[in-house]
Amino acid sequence: MRADAKRNRAKILAAAEEVFVEAGVDASTEEVARRAGVAIGTVFRHFPTKNDLLAAMMKELAARLVDEAKTLAAQGDPETALFTFFAGVVERAAGKKTVVELLGVDIQVDGQLQAMRDAIGTLLLRAQEVGAVRADVQLDEVMALLAATSHGAMDGGWSRDLRTRTLGVVFAGLRPS
């Protein structure tokens, strides 16, 4: 891909994230093009359908989360890395309903979601190895808690104080007694 095409694709994805976060999945691709500073034809050259654009956006988000989890697993403190990642995901979800809305759209992101599960699984295992998380906690439980707390925090439904208190309860349940 040419350098200018890569730049346009990146601008389109950045604009799409802004537009879809603000207006949800019903936002127009014309608004995405306007904010990206490109013609609508450029958007459709890169993403022939709105679902293609949404899928690319989700894949990019999932890739960023995987990179963050892997970095924390490699360089973070095993006692706090899982909790840091978890809290960061919930904080990002606050005020953003797009990610959960996208889960209802027919897009193919299974590979990225599995990579994210694997990365979170590594964080969980490292936390369990150092005794920061109970040995009986399973990855499915962590994923369910992450999804539920992220969903609750979405769209400004929870104040920062409520998010902090809720994470405290969740984290207390994950830690050994």
Buried (B, 14 or more C-beta within 10 A) or exposed (E): EEEEEEEBBEBBBBBBBBBBBEEEBEBEBEBBBBBBEBEBEBBBBBBEEBBBBBBBBBBBBBBEBBEBBBEBBEEBEBBBBBBBBBBBBBBBBBBBBBBBBBEEEEBEBEEBBEBBBEBBBBBBBBBBEEEBBBEEBEBEBBBEBBBEBBBBBBBEBBEEEEBEEBBEEBBEEBBEE
